[in-house]
């Protein structure tokens, strides 16, 4: 079983717990370690939950074929969905900033010095 450290988390009721900088160990069993690839996501929201359907669109579909094979469905309560949205947005922004910094460092390394 693989382990990863992550920050934040939710309690049994889905509510954020205490200090958001608190570390948790995430255990990933062998069956889930490889993960799955999805190139499409569908979001359904109702009064009680947010449902995320992750799917795969086969390349080369004929015109008029709009089929997405659902690979995984995740049901979240509204509090966890909001927390997930914030975590995902922060992670993407952090990644984009690291890429910008790396690109800037590369550009300054390749420019001739005067």
VMD Tcl script that draws the C-alpha trace (Angstrom):
set ca {
  {0.00 0.00 0.00}
  {1.43 3.39 -0.97}
  {1.28 6.38 1.32}
  {1.23 10.07 0.52}
  {1.17 13.05 2.83}
  {-1.45 15.68 2.20}
  {-2.77 18.73 3.98}
  {-6.25 19.55 5.12}
  {-9.01 17.01 5.24}
  {-12.52 16.44 6.36}
  {-14.21 14.72 9.25}
  {-16.86 12.00 9.19}
  {-19.53 14.60 8.46}
  {-17.49 16.10 5.59}
  {-16.74 19.28 7.54}
  {-13.19 20.64 7.39}
  {-11.24 19.65 10.47}
  {-9.20 22.05 12.61}
  {-6.00 23.42 11.18}
  {-5.96 23.21 7.36}
  {-2.17 22.73 7.50}
  {-2.61 19.49 9.47}
  {-0.96 16.56 7.68}
  {-2.78 13.31 6.89}
  {-1.42 10.09 5.50}
  {-3.36 8.90 2.47}
  {-3.25 5.14 1.96}
  {-3.58 3.91 -1.62}
  {-4.21 0.20 -2.08}
  {-2.66 -1.79 -4.93}
  {-5.87 -1.80 -6.98}
  {-5.97 2.02 -7.09}
  {-2.25 2.83 -7.26}
  {-2.10 3.13 -11.06}
  {-5.07 5.50 -11.14}
  {-7.32 5.97 -14.14}
  {-7.15 8.36 -17.07}
  {-10.09 10.63 -17.80}
  {-10.37 13.26 -20.53}
  {-13.91 14.35 -19.66}
  {-15.85 15.22 -16.53}
  {-19.52 15.87 -15.96}
  {-20.86 17.60 -12.85}
  {-24.35 17.09 -11.46}
  {-25.58 19.09 -8.47}
  {-28.69 18.52 -6.42}
  {-29.88 19.58 -2.98}
  {-27.87 16.92 -1.13}
  {-24.74 16.27 -3.15}
  {-22.40 17.02 -6.00}
  {-21.73 14.12 -8.34}
  {-18.60 14.06 -10.49}
  {-18.59 11.58 -13.38}
  {-15.10 11.11 -14.80}
  {-15.06 9.61 -18.26}
  {-13.17 8.84 -21.40}
  {-14.04 10.04 -24.89}
  {-12.79 7.56 -27.47}
  {-10.71 9.24 -30.17}
  {-11.97 9.09 -33.74}
  {-15.68 8.97 -32.97}
  {-17.95 9.40 -35.95}
  {-19.84 12.67 -36.40}
  {-22.92 12.59 -34.19}
  {-21.47 10.09 -31.71}
  {-21.31 11.86 -28.38}
  {-20.46 8.92 -26.16}
  {-18.47 9.24 -22.95}
  {-17.65 6.04 -21.09}
  {-17.85 6.81 -17.35}
  {-14.78 5.42 -15.60}
  {-15.45 6.64 -12.08}
  {-18.21 8.42 -10.17}
  {-17.50 10.47 -7.04}
  {-20.31 11.68 -4.79}
  {-19.50 14.62 -2.50}
  {-21.55 16.58 -0.01}
  {-21.59 20.34 -0.64}
  {-18.99 21.17 2.02}
  {-16.49 18.67 0.67}
  {-17.19 19.82 -2.90}
  {-16.38 23.44 -1.95}
  {-13.21 22.30 -0.18}
  {-12.24 20.19 -3.21}
  {-12.83 23.14 -5.56}
  {-10.54 25.36 -3.47}
  {-7.83 22.70 -3.16}
  {-7.90 21.96 -6.89}
  {-7.79 25.64 -7.82}
  {-4.87 26.27 -5.44}
  {-2.96 23.24 -6.74}
  {-3.36 24.33 -10.37}
  {-2.31 27.92 -9.58}
  {0.75 26.66 -7.67}
  {1.70 24.44 -10.61}
  {1.27 27.28 -13.11}
  {3.42 29.57 -10.97}
  {6.18 26.93 -10.76}
  {6.10 26.49 -14.55}
  {6.31 30.28 -15.05}
  {9.26 30.49 -12.67}
  {11.04 27.60 -14.41}
  {10.37 29.11 -17.85}
  {11.65 32.50 -16.63}
  {14.80 30.92 -15.21}
  {15.42 29.05 -18.48}
  {14.89 32.20 -20.55}
  {17.36 34.17 -18.45}
  {19.90 31.33 -18.68}
  {19.75 31.26 -22.50}
  {19.90 35.03 -23.10}
  {23.36 36.41 -23.88}
  {24.91 38.41 -21.07}
  {26.22 41.88 -21.82}
}
mol new
graphics top color blue
foreach p $ca { graphics top sphere $p radius 0.5 }
foreach p [lrange $ca 0 end-1] q [lrange $ca 1 end] { graphics top cylinder $p $q radius 0.2 }
display resetview
